[in-house]
């Protein structure tokens, strides 16, 4: 029996259309309508306006009961830069991110498969404008379906290295690297950690990562030379992998104690920048990053440049996203939990 129920959307405070995706395991709820139309001179400014005036809607879409602790989202908007097809603002349960690799792959996939951009086969170019800058993607298209996305990221660079923080009695050595956001890169083989990156260790690494983020942002000053980015937003634990064909394994901790199921596109970019600065990878050399669930991104450095005296690389990241659903999310004005909540510690 087929039913055709219809909601009276006028009875709700707000209604949001979204297409849910995952990029090699990591969620992206791609929101295409429902937020107020924001006029600004940059996508970064749009992000700041969202933070100040409409953050309740981020919470409603990311948190329970519509989302969950590890939820991630991408709001598609009108671009400011005429080069771009779409603007995009990334969000999670903890706030907003200036760039996201897996979210870019998910957003480009949605743009192609829903007709938001003109589609050509075998490749369609989709240009997104994020707070961190212009993100160019090349989408492989077969029979109208996006099968793979390669993104060319903003310049990535090693910012500071060999820093030490004491967290829960552990002296942790880390680097800070920029891949669209600032990352703390942490080797899990160092004496104070000595843990494998496996699913059963993720709760421990999540707790440690959030404590480390708090300590770093309380004691270390960071500032992007050209962008309004002044915090370290993610911790990237990395280490060896037993998987043939993979270079390393990681887990990235961010937001409100979230663990990225993908290898993290911006995290892969930040890692490539650090490896290049340490002389451990060359331009054009393939790098395969594996997540703790076994999914993979392919990374490569295509060029070398400079950012305010820092040696920087241009990373390309390749991965696939899959659409999992389409929905209209509404906010009932009488609902005492209308803007969501997060359960647990």
C-alpha positions as CSV (number, residue, x, y, z in Angstrom):
1,X,0.0,0.0,0.0
2,X,1.4,3.4,-1.0
3,X,0.7,6.3,1.2
4,X,1.2,10.0,0.3
5,X,1.2,12.0,3.5
6,X,1.8,15.8,3.4
7,X,3.1,18.1,6.1
8,X,1.7,21.6,6.5
9,X,5.1,23.3,6.5
10,X,3.5,26.7,7.4
11,X,2.8,25.4,10.9
12,X,6.5,25.0,11.7
13,X,9.1,27.5,12.8
14,X,11.5,26.4,10.0
15,X,11.8,23.7,7.5
16,X,15.1,22.5,5.9
17,X,15.6,20.4,2.8
18,X,18.7,18.1,3.1
19,X,20.3,15.3,1.2
20,X,22.2,12.9,3.5
21,X,25.5,11.3,2.3
22,X,28.5,9.5,3.5
23,X,32.1,9.9,2.2
24,X,33.9,6.6,2.7
25,X,31.9,6.2,6.0
26,X,31.8,9.8,7.3
27,X,28.4,11.6,7.3
28,X,27.6,14.8,5.5
29,X,24.1,16.2,5.7
30,X,24.0,18.6,2.7
31,X,21.4,21.3,3.4
32,X,20.0,23.0,0.3
33,X,17.3,25.2,1.8
34,X,15.8,26.5,5.0
35,X,18.4,28.8,6.4
36,X,17.8,32.6,6.0
37,X,19.4,34.1,2.9
38,X,22.6,35.8,4.2
39,X,24.2,38.7,2.3
40,X,27.9,39.2,3.0
41,X,31.2,40.1,1.3
42,X,32.7,36.7,1.8
43,X,31.8,33.1,2.8
44,X,33.8,33.6,6.0
45,X,31.6,36.5,6.9
46,X,28.5,34.4,6.1
47,X,29.9,31.8,8.5
48,X,30.3,34.4,11.2
49,X,26.7,35.7,10.7
50,X,25.5,32.1,11.0
51,X,27.4,31.7,14.3
52,X,26.0,34.9,15.8
53,X,22.4,34.9,14.6
54,X,21.3,31.4,13.5
55,X,23.3,28.9,15.4
56,X,20.2,27.3,16.8
57,X,19.5,25.9,13.4
58,X,23.0,24.3,13.2
59,X,22.3,22.7,16.6
60,X,18.8,21.5,15.4
61,X,20.2,19.8,12.3
62,X,23.4,18.3,13.8
63,X,22.3,17.3,17.3
64,X,19.8,14.7,18.5
65,X,17.0,13.9,17.7
66,X,17.6,14.8,14.1
67,X,21.3,14.1,14.2
68,X,23.8,12.6,16.7
69,X,27.1,13.4,18.4
70,X,29.2,12.5,15.3
71,X,27.0,14.3,12.8
72,X,28.4,16.6,10.1
73,X,26.8,19.0,7.8
74,X,27.4,21.3,4.8
75,X,25.1,24.2,4.0
76,X,25.1,25.1,0.3
77,X,24.6,28.8,-0.4
78,X,25.1,31.4,-3.1
79,X,28.8,32.0,-3.7
80,X,30.4,35.4,-3.3
81,X,33.3,34.7,-5.7
82,X,32.1,34.5,-9.3
83,X,34.5,31.6,-10.0
84,X,32.4,29.3,-7.8
85,X,29.3,27.3,-8.6
86,X,28.2,27.1,-5.0
87,X,29.2,28.4,-1.6
88,X,29.5,25.9,1.2
89,X,29.7,26.3,5.0
90,X,30.7,23.3,7.0
91,X,29.3,22.5,10.4
92,X,29.2,19.8,13.1
93,X,27.9,19.4,16.6
94,X,30.5,21.7,18.1
95,X,30.3,24.6,15.6
96,X,31.7,25.4,12.2
97,X,34.8,24.4,10.1
98,X,36.5,26.6,7.5
99,X,37.2,23.7,5.1
100,X,36.4,20.0,5.0
101,X,37.6,17.4,2.5
102,X,35.0,14.7,3.0
103,X,32.3,17.4,3.2
104,X,33.5,18.8,-0.1
105,X,33.4,15.4,-1.7
106,X,29.9,14.8,-0.4
107,X,28.7,18.3,-1.6
108,X,30.2,17.9,-5.0
109,X,28.5,14.5,-5.4
110,X,25.1,16.0,-4.4
111,X,25.6,18.9,-6.8
112,X,26.2,16.5,-9.7
113,X,23.5,13.9,-8.8
114,X,20.8,16.4,-8.1
115,X,21.4,18.8,-11.1
116,X,22.6,21.8,-9.1
117,X,25.4,22.1,-11.7
118,X,25.5,21.3,-15.5
119,X,26.8,17.7,-15.8
120,X,29.1,16.4,-18.4
121,X,30.7,12.9,-18.7
122,X,33.2,11.5,-18.0
123,X,34.1,14.5,-15.8
124,X,32.3,17.5,-14.4
125,X,34.2,20.3,-12.7
126,X,32.4,21.7,-9.6
127,X,33.9,24.8,-7.9
128,X,33.0,25.4,-4.3
129,X,33.7,28.5,-2.2
130,X,34.3,27.6,1.5
131,X,35.4,30.0,4.3
132,X,39.0,28.8,3.7
133,X,38.8,29.7,0.0
134,X,38.1,28.3,-3.5
135,X,37.9,24.5,-3.7
136,X,38.1,23.0,-7.2
137,X,36.7,19.5,-7.7
138,X,36.8,17.1,-10.6
139,X,33.9,14.7,-10.4
140,X,34.1,11.4,-12.3
141,X,30.6,10.8,-13.8
142,X,29.3,7.5,-15.1
143,X,25.6,7.2,-16.3
144,X,24.7,10.3,-14.4
145,X,26.2,9.1,-11.2
146,X,29.2,10.6,-9.4
147,X,31.6,7.8,-8.8
148,X,34.7,9.6,-7.6
149,X,35.7,13.2,-6.6
150,X,39.2,14.7,-6.7
151,X,39.5,18.0,-4.9
152,X,42.3,20.5,-5.2
153,X,42.7,22.0,-1.7
154,X,43.9,25.4,-0.6
155,X,47.7,25.6,0.1
156,X,48.7,23.4,3.1
157,X,51.7,24.1,5.2
158,X,53.5,23.0,8.4
159,X,53.0,25.8,10.9
160,X,54.8,24.8,14.0
161,X,56.6,21.6,14.9
162,X,57.9,19.6,17.9
163,X,55.6,21.2,20.4
164,X,54.9,19.5,23.7
165,X,51.7,19.5,25.8
166,X,51.1,17.7,29.1
167,X,47.6,16.1,29.1
168,X,46.5,13.7,31.9
169,X,50.0,13.1,32.9
170,X,51.2,12.4,29.4
171,X,53.9,14.5,27.7
172,X,52.6,14.6,24.1
173,X,54.7,15.8,21.2
174,X,52.9,17.2,18.2
175,X,53.1,19.4,15.1
176,X,50.6,22.0,14.0
177,X,49.8,21.9,10.3
178,X,47.3,23.7,8.1
179,X,45.2,21.8,5.6
180,X,42.1,24.1,5.4
181,X,41.9,24.2,9.2
182,X,44.7,23.9,11.8
183,X,45.5,20.4,12.9
184,X,47.5,19.0,15.8
185,X,49.3,16.0,14.3
186,X,50.1,13.4,16.9
187,X,52.1,10.2,16.4
188,X,50.5,7.4,18.4
189,X,53.8,5.4,18.6
190,X,55.4,8.0,20.8
191,X,56.3,6.7,24.3
192,X,53.5,8.6,26.1
193,X,50.7,7.0,24.0
194,X,51.8,3.7,22.3
195,X,48.3,2.8,21.1
196,X,47.2,1.3,17.9
197,X,44.6,3.1,15.8
198,X,41.8,0.6,16.0
199,X,38.1,0.9,16.5
200,X,38.3,-0.3,20.1
201,X,40.8,2.5,21.0
202,X,38.8,5.3,19.5
203,X,36.9,6.2,22.7
204,X,40.3,6.6,24.5
205,X,41.8,8.6,21.6
206,X,38.7,10.8,21.4
207,X,38.9,11.7,25.1
208,X,42.6,12.3,24.8
209,X,42.2,14.4,21.7
210,X,39.6,16.7,23.2
211,X,41.8,17.3,26.2
212,X,44.7,18.0,24.0
213,X,42.7,20.5,21.9
214,X,41.7,22.3,25.0
215,X,45.3,22.5,26.2
216,X,46.7,23.6,22.9
217,X,44.2,26.4,22.4
218,X,44.8,27.6,25.9
219,X,48.6,27.8,25.5
220,X,49.5,28.1,21.9
221,X,48.8,31.1,19.6
222,X,48.0,30.3,15.9
223,X,46.9,32.7,13.2
224,X,46.6,32.0,9.5
225,X,48.5,34.7,7.6
226,X,45.6,35.6,5.3
227,X,42.4,34.0,6.7
228,X,40.5,34.7,9.9
229,X,41.5,31.3,11.5
230,X,43.0,31.5,15.0
231,X,42.4,28.2,16.6
232,X,43.5,24.6,16.3
233,X,40.2,22.8,15.5
234,X,41.2,19.1,15.1
235,X,43.6,16.5,16.5
236,X,44.9,14.0,14.0
237,X,46.3,10.8,15.5
238,X,48.4,8.9,13.0
239,X,50.4,5.7,13.0
240,X,51.4,2.7,11.0
241,X,48.9,0.4,9.2
242,X,49.1,-3.3,8.6
243,X,46.9,-2.9,5.4
244,X,48.7,-3.6,2.2
245,X,48.4,-0.6,-0.2
246,X,48.0,2.0,2.5
247,X,50.7,4.4,3.7
248,X,49.4,5.2,7.2
249,X,46.3,5.0,9.4
250,X,44.6,7.9,11.3
251,X,41.7,9.0,13.4
252,X,40.8,12.7,13.5
253,X,39.0,14.1,16.6
254,X,37.1,17.3,16.4
255,X,33.8,19.1,17.2
256,X,32.0,17.9,20.4
257,X,34.1,14.8,20.8
258,X,33.6,13.5,17.3
259,X,35.8,10.9,15.6
260,X,36.0,11.1,11.8
261,X,35.1,7.8,10.1
262,X,36.9,8.9,6.9
263,X,40.6,9.6,6.8
264,X,39.7,13.3,6.7
265,X,40.5,15.2,3.5
266,X,41.8,18.4,5.2
267,X,43.7,16.1,7.6
268,X,45.3,14.3,4.7
269,X,46.3,17.7,3.3
270,X,47.8,18.8,6.6
271,X,49.7,15.5,6.8
272,X,51.0,15.8,3.3
273,X,52.3,19.3,4.1
274,X,54.1,18.0,7.2
275,X,55.6,15.0,5.3
276,X,56.9,17.3,2.6
277,X,58.4,19.7,5.1
278,X,60.2,16.7,6.8
279,X,61.5,15.4,3.5
280,X,59.4,12.2,3.7
281,X,57.3,12.6,0.5
282,X,57.9,14.1,-3.0
283,X,55.7,16.0,-5.4
284,X,53.7,13.5,-7.4
285,X,54.3,10.6,-4.9
286,X,51.0,8.8,-4.1
287,X,49.9,8.7,-0.4
288,X,47.0,6.5,0.7
289,X,45.6,7.4,4.1
290,X,43.4,4.8,5.9
291,X,40.8,5.5,8.5
292,X,40.1,3.4,11.6
293,X,37.2,1.7,9.9
294,X,39.4,0.8,6.9
295,X,38.2,3.4,4.4
296,X,40.7,5.3,2.3
297,X,41.6,8.6,0.6
298,X,44.2,8.9,-2.0
299,X,46.4,12.0,-1.7
300,X,49.1,13.6,-3.8
301,X,51.1,16.8,-3.8
302,X,50.7,18.5,-7.2
303,X,52.8,21.6,-6.6
304,X,54.8,23.6,-4.1
305,X,54.2,27.2,-3.2
306,X,54.7,29.6,-0.3
307,X,52.4,31.1,2.3
308,X,53.9,34.0,4.2
309,X,57.3,32.4,4.5
310,X,56.0,28.9,5.1
311,X,56.8,26.2,2.5
312,X,53.3,25.1,1.3
313,X,52.0,22.3,-0.9
314,X,49.0,22.1,-3.2
315,X,47.2,18.8,-2.2
316,X,44.8,16.8,-4.3
317,X,42.5,14.3,-2.4
318,X,40.4,11.7,-4.1
319,X,37.5,9.7,-2.6
320,X,33.9,8.7,-3.1
321,X,30.6,9.8,-1.5
322,X,27.2,8.1,-1.6
323,X,23.7,9.5,-1.1
324,X,21.8,7.8,1.7
325,X,18.6,9.7,1.8
326,X,16.6,12.9,1.3
327,X,14.5,14.6,3.9
328,X,12.7,17.7,5.1
329,X,13.6,18.5,8.7
330,X,11.2,20.7,10.6
331,X,11.2,22.6,13.9
332,X,8.0,22.5,15.9
333,X,7.7,25.8,17.8
334,X,6.0,24.0,20.7
335,X,8.8,21.4,21.0
336,X,10.8,21.9,24.2
337,X,13.8,20.2,22.6
338,X,13.3,21.9,19.2
339,X,17.0,22.9,18.9
340,X,18.3,19.5,19.8
341,X,20.5,18.1,22.5
342,X,23.5,15.9,22.9
343,X,23.2,13.0,25.4
344,X,26.2,11.5,27.3
345,X,29.6,12.9,28.2
